[in-house]
Amino acid sequence: MSVKFETRDIVVPGDLLYEGRIRTGENTFRSEGNVYSNKVGLVNYSKDRVSVIALEGTYTPLVGDLVVGMVSDIELGQWVVDISTSVNAILTMPDAINKSFRTNFDMTRVLDVGDVVVAKIVDLDRRRTPILSILGRDLGKVHEGFIMKITPSKIPRLIGKKGSMINMILRGTRCQITIGQNGKILINGRNREDEELVVKVIHKIETEAHTSGLTNRIQEYLRTIKEDRN
């Protein structure tokens, strides 16, 4: 049994990650008793598992995910929401206002085409269509702020271990930041300068997500920019 890379090394599809018995994690597969990568990403070894954090790739919706999306259409009793998946998500009346649909109800009173929402995925139907809900704290129509997008696979790096990275950004910029697992990030600050600082920091994290020591560099990056502003 042997490890073939160091944790956080970059691997490509087909790379041999581990010889011998170990549990296969995300973006890996087993062949003839060994474990290989099936994505370009960062290899991660834990006590009993090897996995790969993909550096690129589309968003795969999961029940429980928080997402930021835009209403793209209105159908009978439901809104169609673009959350950057191959199949648009669905938000029904009961999951929006906790009431059943009535044919004489003007749905645009709640949400119209072009509105942005923060929602939670509560189900996936038989065709893997994400079913959304905006019932709950901090969910619903967005009235302030703007959206930026990053590669969905970089979201864990933006959040950091136990929220270390995002909490540092929140303290350093004093902005409200809502992170969608689909790679869409809602930013709302007290002024444009603080919002632009968040954008710069997030772009830096996305670009350098595969490198080690990133949290310390981001901390220094924030400190330098703030000193230059003062």
N, C-alpha and C positions, 0 to 999 in steps of 0.2 A: 504494500500500500504506500502511495507516495503522492505528494502535492507537486504539480508541475509549474505553478506560477506563485508569485507573491500576491497577497490580497491587494486589490485595487490595480493590479496590472491590467492593461488593455488586451483583450482577446478578440478573436474573429471566429466566424462559423467554422466548425471542424477542428478547432484547437483541442488537444487532449488536456483536460483540466485535472483529472485524478485517476490514478490506476488503483483499482481495488474497490472494496465495498464502502459506499457512502451514499447518503440520501441525495437524490437529485432535486435541485431547487429550480427557481424560475429561469427560463431561457437556457436550460441544459437538457441533454438527453443521454441515455445509457446505450452503449453498444459493446457487445462481447465483454461485459463486466467492467468496462471503463466509462468515465463520464466525459462528455464533450460539450462544447459551446455551440449554440445554434443562433447566436446574435453577436453583433459587434458591441462590446461593452466592457464593464469592469468586473473582474472575477472577485467573488467574495467567498471566503472559507470560514465556516463556523465549526463548532465542535463535531457535528454529525451531518453537515450538509454543505454542498457547494452550489452556488448560484451565480448568475451573471446579471448585473444591472445594465440594461440596454441603454446605449447612448443615443440611439435614434429609434424611431418607430411610431406608429399611430397609437392612439388611446384605445384601450380595451375596457369598456365599462364594467363595473362590478357593483353589486348591491351594497349600499352603504356609502358609496362615493359622494363627495360634495363636488358639484360641477357648476360652472358659470356658462350660461347659454343665451341664445337670442331667439325670440319667437319668429319663426319663418312663415307660418301659415296658421289659419284658424279653420278647424273642421267642426262638424256637428258634435258639440259637447266636449271638445278637447282642443288644445293648442299643440302645434308641432314646433319643437324646439331644436335648434341646431346646437349640438354640444361637441362638434368636431369628431363625430363617429361616422362610419360608413352608412349607418341607418339613423335617421333623426329620432330624437326622443319624443315621448308623448306625455303631456300633462293634462289630466282630466279635471273636470269641474270639482268632484269630491276631493281631489288631491290639491286643488288650488284654493277653494273657499269653504271646503267641508260641507257642501250642499249639493244636492242632486241637480242635474241639468234640467232646465225648463225651456221649451221651444221659444218662448217669448222673451227670454233673457238675452240682453245685449252683452256678449262675451267681451267686447272691447272695453267695457267698463272696468274689467279686471286687468286684462292684458291685451295689447294690440300688437300687430306685426311690427317688428323692430325693437320691441321692448327687451331689455336684458333682465335675466332672472338669476338668482342664486338658488339652487335646488339640490335636493338629495335624490339619488337613485334608490327607489324602494322595491323595484322588481325588474325582472327581465322576462318578457313573454316568450312563447315557444319559438319565435323567430329572432330572439335575442334583441328585440326592441327595448331600449331602456324606458322604464316607466318612472316618471318624476313626481316629487311632491314638493310644494313650497309651504307646507304647514309646519311650523316650528320656529324656534328662535333663530334669528339672523338669516332666515330664508325669505324669498319673495322677490318682488320687483325692485330693481336697482334705480335709485333716484339721483345718486351723485357718484362722482368718480369716473374713471376710464379704465379700459381693459387693455392689457398687454398679453401676448401669448409666447410661451416657450415650449420646447419639446417636452411632452408629457413625462417621458422617462427621467427628466431632470428634476421633477417635482420633489422626490425624496431628498435630493441634495439641497434644494432650496429650504426645505423644512429643517433638515439637520437632525442629528440624534437627539431624541426627546425634545424636539423643537428648538434646539440651541441656535441654529442659524437664523430662522425667521424671528425668533424673539430678540436676537441681537439687532436685526434690521428694524424691528418695531421700536425698540428703545432709541436707536440711533437716528431715526427719521421722524418719529412721532406721527406716522401715517397709519391709516387703517388699511390692512391688506387682507383680502380674502383669496385664498388659494384653491382653485378648482383642480381636482385630480386630472381633468382633461387638458391641463396646460394653460388654461385661461386664468388670469390673475386680475382681480379688481383692486384698484389703488385709489384711495381717497385721502388727500392730505390737506393741511391748513393753508398751504400755498403751493404755487406751481413749482417753486424751487425745491421744496421737500419731495414732491412727487417725482420730479426729474432725477433726484438723487436715488430714489427707490429703483427707478428704471435702470439707471447706470449699474447699480449694485446687482440687480437680478440678471442683467445681461452678462456681467462679469462671472457670476456664478454659473450661468448656462455654458459659457465658453470654457470655463476651467473646471467643470464638474468632475472630470476624470483625474484631476490632480490631487495630491495629498497636501495637508496643511492649509486647506482652503479657508477654513473658519478664521484662522489667525490673519490670513491675508486680507480677508474681507473686513475684519475689524480694523486693521491698519488703513485700509482703503477708505473706510468711512471716516476715520479720525483725520486723515490727510485732507480729504475734501472739505470737511467741516472747518478745519483750521484755515484752509485757503479762503473760505467764504467769510471768515471773521477777520 
